[in-house]
Amino acid sequence: MGMIAFYAGLFIGILFGLLLSSLWAFSQGKPKAGALSDPAEGYSQVNLLEP
């Protein structure tokens, strides 16, 4: 019973660690508040498919 609890805790810990690291990585990738990227030059603001 001890081995089952150990491996279950190990598995849950790995999943929890992956979840937290994913959330941290996504939070680091977001642009800062109010910082919008500039639109590409030469492209229409209305129809993005037309140059």
C-alpha positions as CSV (number, residue, x, y, z in Angstrom):
1,M,0.0,0.0,0.0
2,G,2.9,2.3,0.7
3,M,4.3,1.9,-2.9
4,I,0.9,2.7,-4.4
5,A,0.7,5.9,-2.4
6,F,4.2,6.8,-3.3
7,Y,3.8,6.4,-7.0
8,A,0.3,8.0,-7.0
9,G,1.8,11.0,-5.2
10,L,4.7,11.1,-7.6
11,F,2.4,11.0,-10.6
12,I,0.1,13.7,-9.2
13,G,3.2,15.8,-8.3
14,I,4.5,15.6,-11.9
15,L,1.1,16.5,-13.3
16,F,0.8,19.5,-10.9
17,G,4.3,20.6,-11.8
18,L,3.6,20.5,-15.5
19,L,0.4,22.5,-15.0
20,L,2.2,25.2,-12.9
21,S,5.1,25.4,-15.3
22,S,2.7,25.7,-18.3
23,L,0.8,28.5,-16.5
24,W,4.0,30.3,-15.7
25,A,5.3,30.0,-19.3
26,F,2.0,31.4,-20.7
27,S,2.0,34.3,-18.2
28,Q,5.6,35.2,-19.3
29,G,4.7,35.1,-23.0
30,K,1.8,37.7,-22.7
31,P,2.6,41.3,-23.8
32,K,2.6,43.8,-20.9
33,A,-0.6,45.6,-20.1
34,G,-1.4,48.1,-22.8
35,A,1.4,47.1,-25.1
36,L,-0.2,46.1,-28.4
37,S,2.0,45.0,-31.2
38,D,2.1,47.2,-34.3
39,P,0.2,46.0,-37.3
40,A,2.3,44.9,-40.3
41,E,3.2,47.6,-42.7
42,G,1.3,47.8,-46.0
43,Y,-1.7,45.9,-44.8
44,S,-5.2,47.3,-44.5
45,Q,-6.6,47.7,-41.0
46,V,-10.1,46.7,-42.3
47,N,-9.5,43.7,-44.5
48,L,-6.4,41.9,-43.2
49,L,-6.1,39.7,-46.3
50,E,-5.6,42.7,-48.7
51,P,-2.2,44.3,-48.8
